[in-house]
């Protein structure tokens, strides 16, 4: 009987560990789950030669880093207002929702959803 209780306790502890590992760490708009990442921000810089973009995270916590460097690859989907987009259509200061994963301590973007509506305090550059 003691062995059965002990095995039951071990099973419950293992289940609690699995549930704890799957919970989201949510600070401001930055969500982490395992190696997955999701956040919303504003494009500061787009660097096609290095396949990176620098995004100002809209996190409300002053404890967290508000500048995030994101890398994209051939599998990354770029969407502008819900439609497939090319890098030529993306502008500095657009808002973006990033979904990605951590790979070798680098955030690799799987999907970037851009909005053509610029923030109220931003005016488009003269062409």
C-alpha angles and dihedrals in degrees: 000000000000091000092052092051090048092050090048091052091049090050092051091048091050091050091050089051092052093048091048092051092052097051119108124246102217121186116165106315095333114105125186128186115171105310093338121107133191129177144141126234149131127280110247098170136003114201111187095176091063097029091237138124128193113220129190104224115224092219112146095212118097089204093068129077108258097196116071126186111212128191125206131201138189091285095056115114117215116200127184114195089341096309129102111270141188126226090254089068095054118095134193114266095026114140114246139188110214125203116181149120137249114255119175091342091306125111107235113196118226094176133014117188111195128191121216089208104095120214114273093252094054127083121195115256118255113259 
